[in-house]
Amino acid sequence: MKRPTIPDLAKAAGVSVSTVNRVLNQPESVRSPTRERVLAAAEEIGFYGLGTIENAVKSAQTTHRLGVLLQRGSRAFYRNLGDAIAAAADSYDGHKIELTVEYLEDLTPEKVAKHMVSMGERCEALAIVAPQHPLVADAIDAVLDMGVPIVSLIGPLTAKGNISFVGLDNWKVGRTAAWAFDKMVREPGKIGVLVGSHRLRNQEMNESGFRSYFREHNADFSVLEPLPTYESAAVAGEHVEKLLTDHPNLCGLFISGGGVTGAISALRSTPKRDDFVAVGYELFDDTRAALIDGTLSMIISHPMERFARETVATLMKVKSGGRDAGAHRVTIGFDIYTPESV
């Protein structure tokens, strides 16, 4: 009897010859159910390369231990991001991913650095949201020395070793926010700015782009010094109350960092002004409600599902690339929401 060939196997499995070839040579590029169907057909017809297919299918089922370290789990944005990354890992075709998502309530550099090293000991690739700080940079290098690649999320980070990045073009975020004020504010004046921390590089870049737009297009606006909220809603609320008291003619507020719910609460507690513009960061239930009731004028936000997919894909790439591979940089477009679009 003639020995079954690849075309015979393709016919028996109900797939193309190219699909069989990919199962043999690039099994990770083929969906798991299809690989299993080809394997079952190979067993049924006695395909001569059955052992090769078994090995290919088995290798494609290797468990990948990925880790994600996010900031406060009490914040809706980070909870939503963690859930989205978990969903992206579950649906990642052709691979079995064991994902660990952890949150840090204490954001001091010492705690962040210690937790990063701990996760590096348990994972094969690690994505983090962290401030730029010497202790964090040392921890990054320590994790890299373990052979565990690191991907920074939202804000880029630097250390001696290569660090990949997935996030927005923060310079454009700042300039887009400034453009919105320029077009919506009736009479240029002072604009308050809130940032989560001066060590969160994405927010520093937001502010830099924000100021650069006004220097270039409308110097009649005066951007006040940014106030750090330390990612606290209570601190953000206190800052907004003081800004409105110290600058009664404040024409706008750019909430570039954490604590947006506190800022919203403070804005709602003061009489609403038609000539006041507030631009926030990230869409979730509270900010959506603030758009609808007019407390916020516009929101700039990460596209959550795409951000999550790119995070998982980049973690897989850096894991397979090894420690000598270069850093990956994935810049995604941002979403813009107004009261009329939510």
Disulfide bonds with the S-S distance in Angstrom:
none
